[in-house]
Amino acid sequence: MAKEIKVVVSDEMLKEISEVSSRPKFKNIFTAKRIKELFSLLDSYAIVVSPSQKVNVCRDGKDNFLLEVALEGEADYLVTGDEDLLVLDPFHNTKIVKPKDFEGIFQ
């Protein structure tokens, strides 16, 4: 049986992706072409939600919005390398995993 991935984002997440991907330290990873391709894919396939619930559980308060998106989108997984989020696994019905672990789930 094929596994299906649905990507859930918010406007705030899209802004953060844009800001982070344009940082000088990522210029070799996120070329202008790759950023454009990423946003094209997100525009075509991502589900954009506007979280209705606020949470305040992450030790880095700036990351709470990611948990809000996971709740609103009823996400099975939140994929991150951020230890401030990883320590919260699981969060409600959402597993919080590193990218390499998520990749292993879908192989």
KEMI-281025 format. One record per atom (N, C-alpha, C, O, CB): z, y, x; atom name; residue number from 1. Coordinates in steps of 0.001 Angstrom, whole numbers. Last residue first. Glycine has a CB too. Layout:
// residues N
Z / Y / X / CA / NUM
...
***
This chain:
// residues 107
3648 / 4774 / 10280 / N / 107
2690 / 3965 / 11053 / CA / 107
2594 / 2583 / 10485 / C / 107
1840 / 1756 / 10999 / O / 107
3088 / 3893 / 12525 / CB / 107
5566 / 6382 / 9114 / N / 106
4244 / 6302 / 8490 / CA / 106
3204 / 5568 / 9326 / C / 106
2004 / 5727 / 9100 / O / 106
3748 / 7676 / 8200 / CB / 106
7782 / 6290 / 10703 / N / 105
7915 / 5847 / 9317 / CA / 105
6543 / 5588 / 8706 / C / 105
6380 / 4688 / 7883 / O / 105
8681 / 6890 / 8485 / CB / 105
6944 / 7521 / 13046 / N / 104
7194 / 6086 / 13034 / CA / 104
7295 / 5513 / 11633 / C / 104
6927 / 4360 / 11408 / O / 104
8449 / 5783 / 13786 / CB / 104
6920 / 10187 / 12258 / N / 103
5656 / 9532 / 12606 / CA / 103
5813 / 8016 / 12558 / C / 103
4922 / 7309 / 12087 / O / 103
5179 / 9978 / 14006 / CB / 103
9642 / 10602 / 12045 / N / 102
8812 / 10664 / 10840 / CA / 102
7480 / 9964 / 11085 / C / 102
6978 / 9240 / 10225 / O / 102
8578 / 12132 / 10412 / CB / 102
10351 / 10479 / 14720 / N / 101
10885 / 9481 / 13797 / CA / 101
10064 / 9434 / 12509 / C / 101
9823 / 8362 / 11953 / O / 101
12358 / 9781 / 13477 / CB / 101
9041 / 12716 / 15730 / N / 100
8668 / 11382 / 16246 / CA / 100
9187 / 10277 / 15336 / C / 100
8536 / 9243 / 15190 / O / 100
9215 / 11179 / 17675 / CB / 100
10329 / 14862 / 14270 / N / 99
8903 / 14539 / 14094 / CA / 99
8528 / 13140 / 14573 / C / 99
7774 / 12442 / 13895 / O / 99
8063 / 15549 / 14827 / CB / 99
13536 / 13843 / 12918 / N / 98
12720 / 14431 / 13983 / CA / 98
11260 / 14036 / 13768 / C / 98
10977 / 13003 / 13161 / O / 98
13218 / 13972 / 15393 / CB / 98
14762 / 14374 / 9545 / N / 97
14340 / 13554 / 10678 / CA / 97
13542 / 14362 / 11694 / C / 97
12961 / 15402 / 11383 / O / 97
13513 / 12373 / 10193 / CB / 97
16686 / 14098 / 6813 / N / 96
16284 / 15091 / 7805 / CA / 96
16018 / 14339 / 9099 / C / 96
16924 / 13741 / 9680 / O / 96
17383 / 16212 / 8000 / CB / 96
16095 / 13089 / 3507 / N / 95
16416 / 12667 / 4872 / CA / 95
15897 / 13738 / 5819 / C / 95
14783 / 14233 / 5645 / O / 95
15794 / 11258 / 5207 / CB / 95
17333 / 14203 / 458 / N / 94
16358 / 14450 / 1516 / CA / 94
16876 / 13954 / 2859 / C / 94
17957 / 14344 / 3299 / O / 94
16022 / 15941 / 1598 / CB / 94
19085 / 14315 / -1607 / N / 93
18205 / 13141 / -1542 / CA / 93
17163 / 13250 / -434 / C / 93
16212 / 12470 / -398 / O / 93
17506 / 12943 / -2874 / CB / 93
21458 / 15999 / 214 / N / 92
21166 / 15547 / -1150 / CA / 92
20287 / 14305 / -1039 / C / 92
20707 / 13321 / -429 / O / 92
20458 / 16679 / -2004 / CB / 92
20613 / 15358 / 3333 / N / 91
20969 / 16521 / 2523 / CA / 91
20499 / 16238 / 1103 / C / 91
19301 / 16237 / 821 / O / 91
20330 / 17852 / 3090 / CB / 91
21978 / 12919 / 5622 / N / 90
21006 / 13377 / 4635 / CA / 90
21529 / 14601 / 3895 / C / 90
22735 / 14843 / 3841 / O / 90
20677 / 12256 / 3643 / CB / 90
21803 / 15527 / 7991 / N / 89
21148 / 14362 / 7394 / CA / 89
22162 / 13373 / 6848 / C / 89
23114 / 13021 / 7545 / O / 89
20255 / 13674 / 8416 / CB / 89
22804 / 17634 / 9380 / N / 88
23084 / 17609 / 7942 / CA / 88
22492 / 16383 / 7237 / C / 88
22659 / 16219 / 6028 / O / 88
22546 / 18869 / 7299 / CB / 88
21866 / 17626 / 11931 / N / 87
23249 / 17170 / 11728 / CA / 87
23617 / 17071 / 10251 / C / 87
24641 / 16480 / 9910 / O / 87
24216 / 18112 / 12430 / CB / 87
19332 / 18819 / 11674 / N / 86
19434 / 17364 / 11842 / CA / 86
20848 / 16842 / 11586 / C / 86
21011 / 15733 / 11078 / O / 86
18996 / 16974 / 13242 / CB / 86
19849 / 21571 / 11665 / N / 85
19451 / 20896 / 10434 / CA / 85
19651 / 19385 / 10531 / C / 85
20090 / 18751 / 9572 / O / 85
17996 / 21208 / 10111 / CB / 85
20574 / 22070 / 14246 / N / 84
21397 / 22651 / 13184 / CA / 84
21068 / 22043 / 11827 / C / 84
21920 / 22008 / 10939 / O / 84
21206 / 24163 / 13135 / CB / 84
18501 / 20955 / 15739 / N / 83
19772 / 20226 / 15642 / CA / 83
20676 / 20775 / 14541 / C / 83
21462 / 20027 / 13961 / O / 83
20505 / 20279 / 16973 / CB / 83
15211 / 20835 / 14914 / N / 82
16350 / 21751 / 14951 / CA / 82
17656 / 20987 / 14716 / C / 82
17886 / 20445 / 13635 / O / 82
16181 / 22867 / 13895 / CB / 82
12926 / 19577 / 14507 / N / 81
13581 / 19279 / 15774 / CA / 81
14847 / 20088 / 15935 / C / 81
15490 / 20033 / 16983 / O / 81
12644 / 19547 / 16935 / CB / 81
12026 / 18133 / 11338 / N / 80
12420 / 19245 / 12194 / CA / 80
12962 / 18728 / 13523 / C / 80
13399 / 17582 / 13631 / O / 80
13470 / 20121 / 11491 / CB / 80
11256 / 17466 / 8063 / N / 79
10908 / 17112 / 9439 / CA / 79
11159 / 18317 / 10328 / C / 79
10589 / 19388 / 10116 / O / 79
9426 / 16641 / 9547 / CB / 79
12721 / 16123 / 5396 / N / 78
12591 / 17427 / 6042 / CA / 78
12401 / 17097 / 7515 / C / 78
13284 / 16513 / 8144 / O / 78
13863 / 18386 / 5783 / CB / 78
11719 / 13921 / 2765 / N / 77
11989 / 14181 / 4179 / CA / 77
11867 / 15663 / 4490 / C / 77
11027 / 16366 / 3929 / O / 77
11034 / 13379 / 5065 / CB / 77
11440 / 14068 / 67 / N / 76
12051 / 12858 / 606 / CA / 76
12486 / 13086 / 2046 / C / 76
13485 / 12528 / 2500 / O / 76
11076 / 11672 / 523 / CB / 76
11964 / 16969 / -1893 / N / 75
11410 / 16335 / -697 / CA / 75
12177 / 15078 / -320 / C / 75
13406 / 15037 / -382 / O / 75
11418 / 17311 / 468 / CB / 75
11941 / 18633 / -4156 / N / 74
12398 / 17245 / -4252 / CA / 74
11836 / 16414 / -3099 / C / 74
11310 / 15319 / -3295 / O / 74
11982 / 16631 / -5605 / CB / 74
11492 / 21291 / -3894 / N / 73
10321 / 20421 / -3867 / CA / 73
10647 / 18947 / -3989 / C / 73
9754 / 18102 / -3936 / O / 73
9566 / 20644 / -2615 / CB / 73
14118 / 22232 / -3902 / N / 72
13190 / 22642 / -4969 / CA / 72
11991 / 21702 / -5053 / C / 72
11532 / 21361 / -6143 / O / 72
12708 / 24083 / -4734 / CB / 72
15124 / 21025 / -1518 / N / 71
15720 / 20781 / -2839 / CA / 71
14725 / 21059 / -3950 / C / 71
14515 / 20227 / -4832 / O / 71
16969 / 21644 / -3033 / CB / 71
13413 / 22109 / 426 / N / 70
13522 / 20655 / 269 / CA / 70
14104 / 20298 / -1097 / C / 70
13629 / 19373 / -1755 / O / 70
14394 / 20056 / 1388 / CB / 70
13997 / 24825 / 102 / N / 69
12644 / 24334 / -180 / CA / 69
12675 / 22821 / -401 / C / 69
12029 / 22314 / -1319 / O / 69
11672 / 24695 / 981 / CB / 69
16663 / 24807 / 958 / N / 68
16338 / 25242 / -402 / CA / 68
14957 / 24751 / -819 / C / 68
14763 / 24312 / -1952 / O / 68
16405 / 26772 / -507 / CB / 68
16340 / 24116 / 3604 / N / 67
17043 / 23188 / 2718 / CA / 67
16758 / 23523 / 1256 / C / 67
16627 / 22629 / 420 / O / 67
18560 / 23225 / 2988 / CB / 67
15120 / 26433 / 4461 / N / 66
14401 / 25162 / 4586 / CA / 66
15032 / 24094 / 3692 / C / 66
14332 / 23273 / 3100 / O / 66
14393 / 24688 / 6055 / CB / 66
17067 / 28368 / 4122 / N / 65
15891 / 28409 / 3248 / CA / 65
15077 / 27110 / 3329 / C / 65
14417 / 26735 / 2359 / O / 65
15005 / 29603 / 3617 / CB / 65
18918 / 27945 / 6169 / N / 64
19235 / 27494 / 4816 / CA / 64
18013 / 27457 / 3904 / C / 64
17929 / 26612 / 3013 / O / 64
20287 / 28390 / 4213 / CB / 64
18457 / 29035 / 8629 / N / 63
17748 / 27794 / 8302 / CA / 63
18021 / 27292 / 6888 / C / 63
17414 / 26312 / 6455 / O / 63
18124 / 26724 / 9284 / CB / 63
20098 / 31146 / 9046 / N / 62
18671 / 31445 / 8889 / CA / 62
17871 / 30212 / 8492 / C / 62
16724 / 30333 / 8063 / O / 62
18112 / 32026 / 10177 / CB / 62
22603 / 30069 / 9578 / N / 61
22298 / 30531 / 8231 / CA / 61
20835 / 30830 / 7982 / C / 61
20373 / 30778 / 6842 / O / 61
23083 / 31734 / 7940 / CB / 61
23389 / 27450 / 11213 / N / 60
22502 / 28589 / 11472 / CA / 60
21988 / 29039 / 10117 / C / 60
21049 / 28457 / 9574 / O / 60
21307 / 28214 / 12461 / CB / 60
24791 / 25568 / 9812 / N / 59
25549 / 26395 / 10758 / CA / 59
24710 / 27554 / 11282 / C / 59
25266 / 28547 / 11752 / O / 59
26047 / 25545 / 11926 / CB / 59
24114 / 25336 / 6331 / N / 58
23643 / 25172 / 7708 / CA / 58
24422 / 26085 / 8642 / C / 58
24686 / 27240 / 8310 / O / 58
22132 / 25468 / 7808 / CB / 58
24882 / 25980 / 3777 / N / 57
25559 / 24875 / 4443 / CA / 57
25181 / 24721 / 5912 / C / 57
25878 / 24032 / 6656 / O / 57
25262 / 23604 / 3724 / CB / 57
24174 / 27361 / 1276 / N / 56
24777 / 27996 / 2447 / CA / 56
25591 / 26941 / 3191 / C / 56
26820 / 26998 / 3231 / O / 56
25674 / 29221 / 2038 / CB / 56
21464 / 27759 / -1018 / N / 55
22454 / 26934 / -337 / CA / 55
22966 / 27691 / 873 / C / 55
22279 / 28551 / 1424 / O / 55
21858 / 25561 / 79 / CB / 55
20174 / 28537 / -4214 / N / 54
20561 / 29002 / -2882 / CA / 54
21583 / 28030 / -2316 / C / 54
22456 / 27539 / -3032 / O / 54
21136 / 30457 / -2928 / CB / 54
17459 / 27567 / -6220 / N / 53
18845 / 27343 / -5812 / CA / 53
19063 / 27881 / -4410 / C / 53
18226 / 27695 / -3526 / O / 53
19204 / 25845 / -5876 / CB / 53
14812 / 28010 / -6467 / N / 52
15659 / 28648 / -7470 / CA / 52
17139 / 28486 / -7137 / C / 52
17982 / 29184 / -7701 / O / 52
15370 / 28069 / -8850 / CB / 52
12084 / 28522 / -4257 / N / 51
13398 / 27924 / -4516 / CA / 51
14230 / 28731 / -5514 / C / 51
14338 / 29954 / -5421 / O / 51
14163 / 27786 / -3217 / CB / 51
8955 / 28141 / -5020 / N / 50
9866 / 29284 / -4912 / CA / 50
11250 / 28761 / -5258 / C / 50
11562 / 28574 / -6434 / O / 50
9438 / 30485 / -5864 / CB / 50
6438 / 26250 / -3283 / N / 49
7530 / 26386 / -4248 / CA / 49
8302 / 27674 / -3983 / C / 49
8296 / 28213 / -2877 / O / 49
8478 / 25166 / -4180 / CB / 49
3290 / 24942 / -2865 / N / 48
4127 / 26110 / -2579 / CA / 48
5167 / 26235 / -3685 / C / 48
4830 / 26315 / -4866 / O / 48
3267 / 27418 / -2467 / CB / 48
2028 / 22173 / -1384 / N / 47
2595 / 22629 / -2650 / CA / 47
3549 / 23766 / -2305 / C / 47
4500 / 23580 / -1546 / O / 47
3332 / 21455 / -3433 / CB / 47
-928 / 21933 / 612 / N / 46
519 / 22123 / 452 / CA / 46
871 / 22584 / -957 / C / 46
105 / 23286 / -1616 / O / 46
1039 / 23138 / 1472 / CB / 46
-3763 / 21835 / 756 / N / 45
-2983 / 20651 / 402 / CA / 45
-1497 / 20869 / 122 / C / 45
-877 / 20046 / -552 / O / 45
-3104 / 19680 / 1477 / CB / 45
-5047 / 24288 / 1337 / N / 44
-5717 / 23269 / 527 / CA / 44
-4776 / 22201 / -24 / C / 44
-4967 / 21718 / -1140 / O / 44
-6784 / 22607 / 1341 / CB / 44
-3266 / 25688 / 2903 / N / 43
-3801 / 26332 / 1702 / CA / 43
-4418 / 25299 / 763 / C / 43
-4321 / 25423 / -458 / O / 43
-4846 / 27394 / 2081 / CB / 43
-2940 / 23885 / 4997 / N / 42
-1806 / 24190 / 4122 / CA / 42
-2279 / 24807 / 2814 / C / 42
-1758 / 24488 / 1745 / O / 42
-823 / 25135 / 4825 / CB / 42
-5537 / 24012 / 6111 / N / 41
-5006 / 22757 / 5570 / CA / 41
-3852 / 23006 / 4605 / C / 41
-3793 / 22412 / 3528 / O / 41
-4544 / 21846 / 6706 / CB / 41
-5544 / 26703 / 6870 / N / 40
-6567 / 26214 / 5951 / CA / 40
-6105 / 24909 / 5297 / C / 40
-6258 / 24721 / 4091 / O / 40
-7909 / 26004 / 6691 / CB / 40
-3487 / 26747 / 8700 / N / 39
-3319 / 27484 / 7449 / CA / 39
-4377 / 27097 / 6418 / C / 39
-4120 / 27160 / 5216 / O / 39
-3376 / 28984 / 7713 / CB / 39
-4667 / 25112 / 10708 / N / 38
-3407 / 24741 / 10069 / CA / 38
-3247 / 25436 / 8725 / C / 38
-2912 / 24799 / 7727 / O / 38
-2227 / 25083 / 10977 / CB / 38
-6908 / 26631 / 11442 / N / 37
-7082 / 25295 / 10857 / CA / 37
-5827 / 24846 / 10109 / C / 37
-5909 / 24276 / 9022 / O / 37
-7432 / 24276 / 11951 / CB / 37
-5605 / 28871 / 12546 / N / 36
-6494 / 29039 / 11392 / CA / 36
-6701 / 27703 / 10679 / C / 36
-6674 / 27647 / 9450 / O / 36
-7856 / 29627 / 11834 / CB / 36
-4330 / 27619 / 14672 / N / 35
-3530 / 28285 / 13641 / CA / 35
-4358 / 28451 / 12377 / C / 35
-3877 / 28204 / 11271 / O / 35
-3019 / 29661 / 14138 / CB / 35
-6538 / 26782 / 16156 / N / 34
-5633 / 25773 / 15570 / CA / 34
-4764 / 26374 / 14473 / C / 34
-4490 / 25723 / 13465 / O / 34
-4740 / 25157 / 16658 / CB / 34
-7634 / 29287 / 16901 / N / 33
-8422 / 28337 / 16110 / CA / 33
-7520 / 27312 / 15427 / C / 33
-7713 / 27004 / 14251 / O / 33
-9452 / 27623 / 17001 / CB / 33
-5612 / 30368 / 18455 / N / 32
-6002 / 31055 / 17218 / CA / 32
-6783 / 30107 / 16303 / C / 32
-6612 / 30126 / 15084 / O / 32
-6851 / 32314 / 17538 / CB / 32
-3497 / 27664 / 19529 / N / 31
-4582 / 28610 / 19747 / CA / 31
-4919 / 29266 / 18413 / C / 31
-4542 / 28758 / 17357 / O / 31
-5835 / 27905 / 20364 / CB / 31
-672 / 26482 / 20192 / N / 30
-1224 / 27057 / 18968 / CA / 30
-2274 / 28107 / 19300 / C / 30
-1974 / 29300 / 19348 / O / 30
-110 / 27672 / 18106 / CB / 30
-284 / 25759 / 22871 / N / 29
-238 / 24751 / 21808 / CA / 29
-966 / 25247 / 20569 / C / 29
-1770 / 24530 / 19974 / O / 29
1216 / 24393 / 21460 / CB / 29
-353 / 27995 / 24410 / N / 28
-1170 / 26854 / 24830 / CA / 28
-1225 / 25756 / 23776 / C / 28
-2124 / 24916 / 23797 / O / 28
-634 / 26283 / 26125 / CB / 28
1473 / 29688 / 23131 / N / 27
52 / 30053 / 23136 / CA / 27
-855 / 28907 / 23583 / C / 27
-2015 / 28852 / 23174 / O / 27
-168 / 31247 / 24039 / CB / 27
4182 / 29510 / 22928 / N / 26
3397 / 28480 / 22247 / CA / 26
1896 / 28716 / 22333 / C / 26
1124 / 28017 / 21676 / O / 26
3805 / 28403 / 20805 / CB / 26
5264 / 31702 / 24133 / N / 25
5577 / 30390 / 24714 / CA / 25
4791 / 29250 / 24071 / C / 25
4742 / 28146 / 24614 / O / 25
7058 / 30113 / 24583 / CB / 25
4438 / 33898 / 22485 / N / 24
3784 / 33629 / 23777 / CA / 24
4054 / 32229 / 24329 / C / 24
3166 / 31627 / 24933 / O / 24
4233 / 34647 / 24789 / CB / 24
4088 / 33109 / 19008 / N / 23
4943 / 33450 / 20149 / CA / 23
4253 / 33070 / 21455 / C / 23
3567 / 32050 / 21529 / O / 23
6314 / 32741 / 20039 / CB / 23
2692 / 32252 / 16836 / N / 22
2082 / 33327 / 17624 / CA / 22
2951 / 33764 / 18805 / C / 22
2588 / 34694 / 19526 / O / 22
1804 / 34520 / 16732 / CB / 22
4244 / 30407 / 15543 / N / 21
3032 / 29925 / 16216 / CA / 21
2360 / 30997 / 17061 / C / 21
1537 / 30677 / 17918 / O / 21
2049 / 29404 / 15195 / CB / 21
6205 / 32042 / 14382 / N / 20
6552 / 31147 / 15487 / CA / 20
5302 / 30718 / 16258 / C / 20
5312 / 30674 / 17488 / O / 20
7300 / 29910 / 14960 / CB / 20
4729 / 33385 / 12348 / N / 19
5454 / 34120 / 13394 / CA / 19
5718 / 33236 / 14609 / C / 19
5475 / 33650 / 15743 / O / 19
6783 / 34663 / 12845 / CB / 19
3704 / 31282 / 10783 / N / 18
2811 / 32279 / 11375 / CA / 18
3479 / 32991 / 12540 / C / 18
2871 / 33179 / 13593 / O / 18
2373 / 33298 / 10323 / CB / 18
6067 / 30042 / 10005 / N / 17
5060 / 29292 / 10762 / CA / 17
4124 / 30258 / 11474 / C / 17
3795 / 30062 / 12644 / O / 17
4256 / 28349 / 9832 / CB / 17
7222 / 32132 / 8517 / N / 16
7859 / 31663 / 9750 / CA / 16
6874 / 30875 / 10613 / C / 16
6860 / 31035 / 11833 / O / 16
9084 / 30794 / 9422 / CB / 16
5447 / 32316 / 6362 / N / 15
5648 / 33475 / 7245 / CA / 15
6253 / 33037 / 8574 / C / 15
5845 / 33513 / 9634 / O / 15
6558 / 34526 / 6567 / CB / 15
5829 / 29797 / 5265 / N / 14
4507 / 30160 / 5773 / CA / 14
4594 / 31357 / 6708 / C / 14
3902 / 31411 / 7725 / O / 14
3553 / 30466 / 4615 / CB / 14
8500 / 30021 / 4444 / N / 13
8127 / 29052 / 5480 / CA / 13
6778 / 29406 / 6091 / C / 13
6607 / 29321 / 7307 / O / 13
8087 / 27629 / 4900 / CB / 13
8228 / 31956 / 2445 / N / 12
9051 / 32244 / 3622 / CA / 12
8723 / 31286 / 4770 / C / 12
8675 / 31694 / 5930 / O / 12
10546 / 32151 / 3265 / CB / 12
6725 / 30580 / 565 / N / 11
6132 / 31745 / 1228 / CA / 11
6903 / 32086 / 2494 / C / 11
6307 / 32461 / 3504 / O / 11
6107 / 32957 / 279 / CB / 11
7271 / 27079 / 1246 / N / 10
7528 / 28305 / 489 / CA / 10
6820 / 29439 / 1213 / C / 10
6368 / 29273 / 2346 / O / 10
9073 / 28591 / 342 / CB / 10
6071 / 23673 / 854 / N / 9
6394 / 24876 / 1621 / CA / 9
6782 / 25997 / 669 / C / 9
6639 / 25880 / -548 / O / 9
5201 / 25305 / 2511 / CB / 9
5475 / 20290 / 1192 / N / 8
6072 / 21311 / 339 / CA / 8
6499 / 22474 / 1222 / C / 8
7202 / 22286 / 2215 / O / 8
7283 / 20743 / -473 / CB / 8
3056 / 17843 / 1284 / N / 7
3700 / 18895 / 2063 / CA / 7
4187 / 19973 / 1103 / C / 7
3415 / 20504 / 304 / O / 7
2726 / 19491 / 3131 / CB / 7
3090 / 14447 / 806 / N / 6
2902 / 15737 / 143 / CA / 6
3700 / 16761 / 938 / C / 6
4880 / 16559 / 1224 / O / 6
3358 / 15694 / -1375 / CB / 6
1620 / 11485 / 1727 / N / 5
2456 / 12591 / 2191 / CA / 5
2087 / 13830 / 1400 / C / 5
920 / 14215 / 1331 / O / 5
2286 / 12835 / 3723 / CB / 5
1688 / 8073 / 895 / N / 4
1164 / 9405 / 620 / CA / 4
2152 / 10450 / 1102 / C / 4
3361 / 10321 / 911 / O / 4
875 / 9585 / -882 / CB / 4
686 / 4955 / 2132 / N / 3
1765 / 5916 / 1948 / CA / 3
1160 / 7298 / 1805 / C / 3
221 / 7648 / 2520 / O / 3
2773 / 5868 / 3128 / CB / 3
-878 / 2162 / 617 / N / 2
-974 / 3390 / 1413 / CA / 2
194 / 4313 / 1093 / C / 2
626 / 4432 / -54 / O / 2
-2317 / 4113 / 1149 / CB / 2
0 / -1178 / 842 / N / 1
0 / 0 / 0 / CA / 1
0 / 1249 / 893 / C / 1
804 / 1355 / 1819 / O / 1
1226 / -6 / -961 / CB / 1
***
